[in-house]
């Protein structure tokens, strides 16, 4: 079986999250065991598996200018922390980080430095270690950690909205119509009959809010322009306008609306662009929407990496049906920078249709100048486990780019006790690896926090051949036995992988649980007579 790159990415992400591959837990070795495995002499100083980590406190991307930040890190190899190691702390802004201070790791391999953010704008930190190989010639580097210093000791008014001049409706060549009338180059009657494009927005927005822009288009004689194409543009930090979202079409009365999820910390300026029935360009006045800062607007610092990817974070892992959630993160361009005006959608896995689907008619999120985005939405209204992901649908490769997957637990409203205990659901394959046409039994075990089995509880079992498209095994009436187990049997017909997941929706006493993904390795049969695909599971 051939596994597609997207499927493999999701599989690897979920397997690492669950920590289970083919029923075997991942474990670590002691230093002495590693030396024996690698045949490394006791007196060797080889820096095998060297890595440097870096963190920042407070871990917030936007900090007031003049703030103190504490940069901490650790240096280690597979043999443990490296003590008394010389570490270079580098710092940069628009340029690559350059050395600013020499540090030495302590007995635990840790190092730290306190910096003062005197300037404004982006600040990037990175830790370096010389001597990463036997020759001592190369540098080992941590990830770059990026934050931004905001002027005026506040994150809210990075740009004062009152200082942004709202553009007047331009003439055909970009002239101000009021000035044209005053100069006598155009009459007031001509102005009243001219084509016009208007745009209006809300008074303010908070991070993750879905805002709606509305407007209208009229042609010569102030007649509505029905079914006209309108482009919404957002002003960037450089003052240049970039198209956002899809082109919208006016209704029969010439009106249009467009909705987007926005985030701070700056006000956001928009304009609409279209053309009238004579083919003349129409540009609306600029609409500036101020940012309303709330206590929960505190994006974490951003790791700069060399891959185009979407980071995602969920503010709550367990919620009530329809309770509000915030999903936020960074959209990186592959060169270490954030994607400005990037278009992102929120998707959820629809088990009924076995597809990834747009989440509950959710609008697009538009990233800010730094690549940060946020969705503030109502959570699922069905109890159990839901899976969410943030997606960039229109990538350069033509394929969507997925974030990692967020499991979200939705608990029922009814409670018969003051507290609902967490349940545990595990998955195991016997055997953990099979040949084609051999039988594997997949057993799910449901228990309470102390490991006691939960009997006569419904557990849904899911099966997938690609880690992406899932099918329910059996029906929803299957319940656990007295030992808390429920099982399914699979007889694979082709080499590759099969994937399994168990889901428990919870009860009045116990919260929902998910087994994570269990992968079964399927090898060719020794006879070499592998059959065509044919699922046989009970």
C-alpha angles and dihedrals in degrees: 000000000000116000116211118229094245092049091048091050092052091044093051091047094051095042091052089049093051094039092218127115118173091341094301121118119225113244137181130233128228120248091257092051091050092051090051094046093049094037091234116165116242092242095050118121095194109144098222116181093005116187138167123205126196132195137174132216127237085035096216128123097213114053129166115260109264095034121143115235127193114218113200132176146161134219122205146148130208086277091062137259119355110226127204091015118157109239126186116212111208128194133191144166120196088345129062115283116273128197115278105162141010116229136182125217118237130228090288094049091252128136134178144185134186116221132187117222098219096158131055132244133037120355120188127193130194135171122221132195123193119215102043093155136038092272093052092226105115133074123235110206136192123225115282110254114208131200134160129232111218120207125236094036093273136091094212109068102041084147118020106234090213089062093056107092112221110229118238121231105281128225124238092283096037096270122144107257094214090055091047091054092047092050092050094241091119134023127234090242089056090051092050091052096043124113114263141189118198132191131189132183141180123286092248144338138217125218112287095012119143105231127190126218117200133186148144139234125214131180133209111322090026091276114156116258106226121202094005119157113245126189121204114213130193124210115236130210089269092055092249119130122235127192114247129193126354124315110272125217124220120240124241089278093052096253127128140181134198129187131203139167109240137189137197169223095120133047111260123227124205139181135183125228128195141130133248130234090274092057093252118145117252123201122181127219115274115265116205117196114197120225117243109207119216131187093255094059100102111125113195122241115279127240111220110222136173097240131083103244147140120239115204136189133183120212094212130028096192123040143159120254111288092003113149118260133184120218114188143154147120133303108208124198100214094256095077095266133107121255110247115216091003116170116231133175132201114233134184131194110255104207091186093061095024092231140109105254136184108270114256098315090308118179124229122277116226115210120230125239090283097048096257120141138176138190118201103191143152110266125237116294095213119088119237132049121334126186122216133183137175115234137194100206102186105055128164089251092054091243125104119255113225128202117220114283123267118211111210123194116213114194125204122253097235117087129173095184137043093252135028113221120224116251126214126219122186133181129212133177123213106229101018091214130032141180123237112289092016120124122246124188116211112202125192118198122200119197143157123254090277093053096256112146119252109219130201093017120138115247122182115215121206131194132197135178095198105029089245110065113054133197127194114241115223116335139305093263095075111118134186121266125236090280091054094252136127123178145196131195125222130188106191118212101194135040120258129063138324120196131210135188134180123206128194115191095203133235140232089286106032132046125234120279137196125202094211120227120314116199122207116203113221118196128190116271117258090240090057092226099125114173130222117272114295123153117217112180133143 
